[in-house]
């Protein structure tokens, strides 16, 4: 039975948003310091416009390094010194629970905290370890992928501004000057995270190991793509991010529009499930190095999707992008995870 859904359009307006920033770079590039500079600027601007200064809270997986800059910045840190947490304790589920708790617990006078995840790499390490423990075969990702996708949803949907750091993959380059002197330079080649993780963020930066310059790999704000000179991230950049995030319609207007639309809440998370399906398919195809195997996998994916998806004429199709029902999307995800 077709729901009573309106097909009328309205003028596009940018709602106020929670900024999600992703920083990656090799060890020593300055991810922690850059994140604290950004967060401090964000807190300054939020205090100016909201009248209450938000807490800056760092989820620290880097041992004592998370406290290196305590004399330069004002921030809270977790875990506390008396909590003896090991790397294996930082599971994907642990991240989810901490983010949800902190976003709610540390909100002051309606002003949500600024969360720094330093770093998210142990969450991915945990997911890989669980996959190996489950058998280490491709089909065993079916047990792990759902919790990883929930981690991404938690980051994206959290009512908090989040700066997420991740360790960078390391490579080395030999530079030769005019006198023939050779020096070795450490390079960053992406992050030690699951492919596509950066897709979830407002801005993504690669930080250079020597200069600490932040190069924008992705910038939905258009604040950084237009820079004439590449430079490190500063408090001013944090202020500008909050100004951009709060340049949309007022919250009161959003509430009014929502309450007047009876069907606006229907399948509100469907886009997230569509992203999950795409990520599963991309991951499956990335593991195939042989053209014939890739062809077989593509056919298997198409056949699987057709079992659940029909177009408006009732014909089974492999286009998962037309899915409108969350339950259908969940069944497709489950079936795809069971391939192999």
N, C-alpha and C positions, 0 to 999 in steps of 0.2 A: 504494500500500500504506500503510495507516494505521500510524503510529508507535505504540509502546507508551508512551502518555502517561497519567500519573495525573491524575484530575480531583478528587482530594481537596483540600480547602482547609485553611489553617492560620490561626492568629491573626495579625492584621496587627501588625507591629512596624517601627519606623523604624530602618533601618540607619544607621550613621555615613555622612555624606555630605561631599562637597567643595562648599563654598559658591561659587556663581556670582552675582556682583552686577553690575548694569548701572546706570551713572550717565550721565545726559544733561543738557545745559544749554547755554545760549549761551556765547559767548566771555566769559570773566571771571566766570562763575558760581561757580567754585571746584571744578571736577571733580577736577583733579589734587590739590589740597590735601585735599579730602574723601577721595579714594581712599587717600592716604598716612596719614591719620588712622585710617581703617578698618583698613588693612593693619597698622599698628603695634599696634593693639589686638588684632587677630587673632594676631599674632606673640607678643605678651605672654602671651595665654591658652594658645597652643600650647606655649610654652616652659614654662609652669607645669605643664601636664598631661603633656607628653612628655619634659621634661628637656633638650630641645635646641631652640634658637631657630631657626626657619626663616628662610631668606633672603627678603627682599622685593626683587623684581626688576621694574623698570619697562621695558616695551617702549615706547620714546619715539619718537613721530612728530612731535613739536611743536618740534623744534630745541632751542635753548638753554633754552626754558621748562621742559623736563624736569629741569633742574638748579637751578631757582629755590629749591627748598626743601631743598637738601642740608644746610643748617645747622640745619634744624628736625627732620629725620628721618634715620634711618640706612637707606639702601637702595642697591642696585646699579642700574645703568642700562645699557640697550642701545639704540642702538649707542654705541660709544665715540667720543670726540672725533675720533680719527684715521680713523674710518670715514665717508667722505663719501657718505652715502646721500641720494638725492633722493626726493621724494614718490612719483614713479613707480616707485621701487624697492620700495615697500611693497605688493607684490601680495598677493592672497589666498593664493596658494601659499606665499609668503614667511612670512606669519603662521603658517600651519599648521606649517611646518618648524621655525620658531623655538619655538613653544609645545611641540611634541613634544620637541625637543632640551632645552629648559630644564627642563621638568617632570622629565625623567630625570636630566640632568646635575647639577642643583642640589639634588637631594634629599640631605639630611644625616642620617645615622644613622636612616634610615627616615622622616624628617620632610620632607614635600614642601614646595616653595617657595610663597610667596604671589606671584602674578603680577598685575601691573597693566598692562593694555593701554591706552595713552594716546596716540592713540585708535584705535578700530576703523574710523572713517570712511574712511581711505584704502583699506582692504580693499574696501569697497563701491564707492568711486570707481574702483578698479582693475577690479572686475567690470563696471561700467557701460562703462568705456572699452574693455574687451575685447569686449563685446557690440556696441558701435559699430564697432569694427575688423572684426568678423566680418560686418558688413553692416547692422547697426542695425535689423533687422526683428524682429518678435516671435519668429519661428521661430529666430532666432539665439541666443535665450536657452537653447536646447537644448544649446549647447556650453559655456555659462557656468554654468548652474544647478547641475550636479553638483559643481563645485569649490567653489561657494558653500555648498552643503549640507555638503560635507566640512569646510569651515571651521567651520560651526556644530557639527557632530559633534565636532570636535577640542576646541572650547571646553567642550562639555557633558561629554564623556567623559574629559577630562584629569584625571589624578591630581594635581591642584593646586587650591588655592583661587584663584579668578580674579576680579579686579575689572576690569570692562571699561567704558571711557569712550567716549562718542561725541558729536560736535558736535551741538548742537541747531539745529533750524530757527528762524529769527529772525523775529519780528514786533514791531511797535511800538504802544504804547498811550499816549494822552495823558491824564494825570491833572490835575484842576483842584481846587485847595484852596478853603477857605471864603472866601479873599480874591480868588478869581478867577485866581490865578497858575497857569499851566500848566507842567507838566513832562512830559518824554518818558521812558517806561519801556520797556526792552527785555524782551520776553517770549520764552519758549521754547515751541515748538509741536511737540513730538515730536522725534525724532532723525533725522539725515541717514543713515539706514540703510534697508535693505530692510524693507518692512512685515512684521511678524511676528517680527522679530529678537529683540525683548524676551521673546517666549514661552519662550525657552530658559533663562531665568535664574531663580534662587531669589528674588531681590528686584530690583526696578527702581525707581529714584528719578529724579525731575525736580528739578533744583537751580535755585532762583531766582537771578536775576542780581544783584539788589540785596541781599537778605537772606542769601543762601547757605543758606536753609532747604531741606531735602531732603523732598519730598513723595513718599510711597510710592505708585507707580502699581500695583505688584504686590508682594505679600508672602506668600510661602508659609510663612514662619516665624511669622507673627502677632506679631512683636516690635514692629512699627512701626505697624500699623493701629490699635493701641490707645493710641497716644500722645495725651495730653490737650493738649499744646502742641507745635506744629510747631517744629523747631529743626534746626540743621546736624548733620551726622553727626560723631561723635566716636570716640575710642579705645574708650570704653565700649561703643559699638554694635558695634565689631569684636569685642570680647571676648564679647559676648552672642551674636553670630552663631556663634562657635566653640563656645560652650557648647551652643547649639541643635544644631549639626551633630554634636556628639559625645554627644548624649543618647540615641542609639539603642542597639541591642544591641552587644556587644563583637565585634570583628573575628573572634576565635576562634570564636564561635558562628556567624558567617556562613559561615566556611570549613567548619565541620562540617555545616551544613545543605546547603551546595552539594555537598559530596562524597557525601552520602547520596542525592542525587537524580540519577538517571541522565540525565534528559531536561531538566534545568534550563538547559543551555547551548544547546539547540536553538533556532535562530532568535532568539538573544538580542537582535539589533539590529532586529527587525521593527518595533518601535514607532517607531524613528527613521525608517525608510523610510515608514511610514504618515504621519508628520509631513511628510516631504518631499513626498509626493503631495498632501497637503492644501495645502501652501504653493504648489505649482505651480498647482493649480486656483484658489486664491485670487488668485494673481498674474494668471492668465489672465482671470479675471472682472473684476478691478479695472481692466483696460485697456479694458473695454467701456463706452462711455458711451451707447450706443444699445440700447434694450430688445430690438429684433429681433435685433441682432447677439449680444447676451447669450444669447438663446434658442437661436440656432444653435450658439454655442460650448458651451452646456450639453449640447445633444443630441450634439455631437461628442465631448465628454468622456465622456458616458455610454456611447456606442457603443464608444469606445476601451477603456474599462475592462471592458466586457462581453466583449471578445475574450479576456480573460485570467482573469476571476474568475467562479467558480461557487459557489453556496451548497451546503449539505450534501445537497441533493436533486439536485445536478448541473445546476441551472438557472443560465444566465448572468445575472449581476446587475451593477449599476453601483456597488454598495456596496464601495468599496475597503477599508473598515475591517475587513472580515472576512478579509482576506488574512493567511495564516499562514506563507507560504513566502517567503523573502527573494528567491529567483530570480524568482518571480512579481512581486513588488513592483518589482524592478529593471526587468523588461520593461514594466510599466505606466508607470514613470517615463520610460523611454526613448520609449515610444509617445506619451505626453502631450507631451513636449518636442518631438516632431516634428510636432505639430499646427500647422497654419497655413502 
